[in-house]
């Protein structure tokens, strides 16, 4: 489907700078632009590509100032990156939507299935499950007994949701996600082994949550592991039993959160971060990649780095010393030699 620059600008409330009749039918990165595609420029370090790109249309911020002539038609918007997201969302919604139950699959007679639901081949829907409107269960999805899934939620191929868990509306889970597996609960016994502690709680996931491939959210020992609305989890994240992650927090890949920890609202956690158990993270905290958090963080909005982590500014100053330690050691050895000579 083709869209003109005028069409796109009207949809985005933007301003056309150039030929409004030029049309596109696909998107491309600005450095790999092709005729008939749309690109965007949001990061200033990519600005030089706009003068050589072959893209027909480029989304730019309204304050963008060109240094020389640009062949592409520009559409000026308040935020180019957000505008691109709007366009891609419109494109996704324009795709044909799958509906119906493919065979072979199993849907319990006691399950309640909403309108316009899609259940792919080899999927399993257990007893007393409730599926909202427009839910999509792609092939090989498992939904255990008593699970509730809200409207417009998508479970991609291979997602497993254990019994008694609750998932909100407008969620997206990518392949390999496991919701409600047992928490890591074992009690040492007198026989020098470990006895499994039954995990009888569940997982509650609120609306507008997206979870990346192969991420696991464990069920609570008792009560609920809770993921609040708007949370975004990357691939390969471990969320342990009884953890709570508050609204609109985003967490990058390979992060692990140990049991019973609580993460506040609007936090940003980098990749490969480790959080110890039974601690709390205040709202709007930012944690740099590969940091280790072993204590409660009470100060809102603080930026942390390191393992064990401390505030970003002092960490950066300390890092200057860390990397110079070998040189400083040599200097100390040389000074000790000089001091011995002087004493003689």
Secondary structure, DSSP 8 states (H G I E B T S, - for coil): --EEHHHHHHHHT-EEES-TT-EESEE--GGG--TTEEEEE-SGGGGGGGGT---SEEEEETT---SS--SSEEEEES-HHHHHHHHHHHHHHHS----EE-SS-EE-TT-EE-TT-EE-TT-EE-TT-EE-TT-EE-TT-EE-TT-EE-TT-EE-TT-EE-TT-EE-SS-EE-TT-EEEE----EEE-TTSSEEE-----EEEE-TT-EE-TT-EEE--SSSEEEE-TT-EE-SS-EE-TT-EE-TT-EE-TT-EE-TT-EE-TT-EE-TT-EE-SS-EE-TT-EE-TT-EE-S-B-STT-EEEEBTEEEHHHHHHHHHHHHHHHHHHHHHHHHHHHHHHHH-
